[in-house]
């Protein structure tokens, strides 16, 4: 097999490149960025230009799931056609898209919106592989923040390693971009962390104490909606929902973080 031809204007992205959820530099309109844990590419828009991804590194632009035989050699492609990029499934596994959408091999190509789009592929033994896509907006700049995004911080919040693991488990439905996500239960988080760290004692009480500590810390720093007094009764999942929303808005948690749970 021969290496896939390098298209003019293609710029490689390092495996150490930051998650595309953090945004991209100012770019020409419709420039696409595609990134996995193996690296990726940046490519300007031109009719019928295509980015191919899959596990066969010599014949794809972006390698996804290189060591997972459940992932197809050519799992999918993104092609610029008619003024926008279209995602096609050319493999055997379904592609999981935001809002709980699923793209099967027999489906028509899916239009990739401007901005950030995470694409997950389920592999062997519940492993998840992530392809991140980012399409520069028509004006060549990043999308503007929403008017109500006053609680965004310039930098992500600092978390300890155990806090990050617990919060990734708590927020996994959000990180997977499921439709109408809710925080996981204390018991589910404890079960996840017990499977990841079997030598440690994880209980629902320990998880609740840990997450509550993060909420208190952020509340003291000025983040609204993290106390019972602010939210009112019945509280339900609202405190944890507001916490997860803050962590996502500040890019403290980003979709690649859910891969920390791969071994569950």
Buried (B, 14 or more C-beta within 10 A) or exposed (E): EEEBEEBEEBEEBEEEBBBBBEBBEEBEBBBBBBBBBBBBBBBBBEEEBBBBBBBBBEBBBBBBBBEBEBBBBBBBBBBBEEEBBBBBBBBEBBBBBBEEEEBEBEBEBBEBBBBBBBBBBBBEEEBBBBBBBBBBBEEEBBEEEEEEEEBEBEEEBEBEEBBBBBBBBBBBBBBBBBEEBEBBBBEBBBBBBBEBEEEEEBEBEBBBEBBBEBBEBBBEEEBEBBBEEEBEEEEEEBBBBBBBBBBBBBBBBBBBBBBBBEEE
